[in-house]
Amino acid sequence: MTDHDSIAAGLVDDEEIVIPLLSRDETVSTVILGHHPCDELIQTARRMEKQLHERLSDASSEALNNIRDDHKQLGIYEEFLQQCEAIVKELLGAIQQHLHKEQTALERTRAKNSRKRNDSIKSTAMLPPPLNFYAMLLKQLKVLDNMPNVTEINLHDNGSNDNHEDVTRLSVTCVDKKKRNHTWNAQLYPTIILTLDLPEEFTLVDDNLRLEKWWHDDKHDVLVEIQKRFQQGIDIYQPLFDELDQLDANLWVLEPSLPARRSSVERRIALWEGGASLVLVLDAEKPRAAPTLVRFVGLTAAAMKAAQASKGDGMDVEAKDWSSSFAEFIAECGKDDSAVKHWSESRSVQENLELWFGAQLPSPLTSSKSDYLVECGICYTHRFPTEDVMADDGSMPQEEGSLPDVKCSNATCNRHYHESCLFEWLHSLPTAKNSFERIFGSCPYCCDTISVSTVKGRHK
Amino acid sequence: MSQITPMAKARLTRELSLLSTDPPPGIAAYVPNPSDMTSIRAQITGPEDSPFEKGVFLLLVNISGRYPFEPPRCRFVTPVYHPNIDSGGRICLDTLKSPPGGSWSPAVSLPSLLLSIRSLLASPNPDDGLVPEISELYKRNKWEEEARKRTEREATVAKLEEAERGLDGDNINDEKRDVEKSNAEEEKKKDDGLASKRSNESNAEEIVAAEDGVKRTKR
């Protein structure tokens, strides 16, 4: 018996072969081959599987018949197992032959098998984690706890509707050199699913990191390894965090709402009152380099006029073509001998921006954010309010709802409206006229003609 | 309680916070029942250099379901002896009516609406009078004296508190129905085209309100 077990155990290591041998109710073709597109191969496998079953049952019934004959027993088992081995080899040979022939089919098989593997993982997810999962978890948590930068470790249950309350979610918080907090979250069972808040370019997971059934990994402490790599990632992006923190603290960042996620390298910065702003995207690796994407928002003649009026004659806002001036400013980047003022990596992003702007940019220290957020003239909100996202006190989350997109073309009025708000108002006016899917009426404030698309307005 | 859209709710929240943090001169507005933002009360002190200057006037503001596309409905609880305000407290002001008859637009905010009602107190418009007798007196310069006398008698703080207590005792729905009814009647009188349609709506509303008393299902 022991021989049988050990051989069987030896076979177990090679999962793909053994599973069909040990569990007879599963068929070889479904387990090994999955949904292999090659019909021929499936047929071969099915044929072989049938043979295998026949021979196995022959061998085992023979063994059972002779079970009391102690002298014969060992020989019969040996014979039985040899037969099994031969059948398996035959089967493998046939499969390999086919796989060699059909290289593309092989790749597809692999893809499908891996998908199948995931499916089987999903089905085991219903089972509670094994004991060694907890043993490894505890062991690695102790190591994590002793790491100098780690400040907080939290374990939660997975919060799902599963009946068992297994502690399978982990969040680890650590600090960087400037005492900024960074957290990663992971679902631990049955396979690690990581959520990091680092720039997209950063990859933590590679082939050396075993995420699936990680508690079987004897060589590495997987969770500790994740923390080490995460800390490395944080160190890499220190310059980026420095730049972004400087922008967030000193300039009016309209989007994203602060505190922003660490993975966000985009900032919309207010230029002056009346809604004009600049969107820039920093290079995560080289944050001080010229921004990769720059876009201007709300840079209209009226906005510039208003800005000029408020700044007095200190700066000639109107005469300047901002986007092309910014393009020139960036283009000279890197030419340190250039006489014209240009973006330089030796300056911070904020310094570069202000050098280009020719003045200090508005700052939360000197002005209030509402000056730069445009409100709809009808509903008095920035984001269009809808039932499902609105808080009880009537306030709206920053990132939801459409922005006031329609603007009165009268430069002295210059009001913004949500398309749906304006549509509803014009729609209720007996004097409004429809033409070519637009509704025309008068601006609620200045009574000049204003129009909105009936299609868009109605849809919201 | 009438249903309001999320948009109206967002706007009202803003307007009410404006009214409480940065109130217009002479106007104190508040919501008596925090769970119902559509029913607002305002205490308006009589404008200086007007016959009302010593008085405090209680005004009910009722937000309709289509706000801000429809004007709020306003009614004085305190009697006001004024050519454009009748004995039921109804106000004749073009800002309080939808176009084309009136000049309401979403551009009018609650603070500015309350301000224009207050300035109507100071400068009546006898040519568009709601109460012909008072208009006549006004034109003959005999109105001011009477208005001052009545203000001293009716628009006192004691009377105001009494009126508020009366309102608090009332069912809120009754209070609203009063406002709606008065407005519907006024609009019917003043405005043919649009107003008839709207008053039909109000009538339907009244029926519903009368039927179930407490629960308002319309809108």
Interface residues (C-beta under 8 A of the other chain):
Chain A: G377 I378 C379 Y380 T381 F384 P385 T386 E387 M390 D393 G394 S395 M396 C421 E424 W425 S428 L429 P430 T431 P444 Y445
Chain B: P6 M7 A8 K9 A10 R11 L12 T13 R14 E15 R66 P68 F69 E70 S98 P99 P100 S105 P106 A107 S109 G193 L194
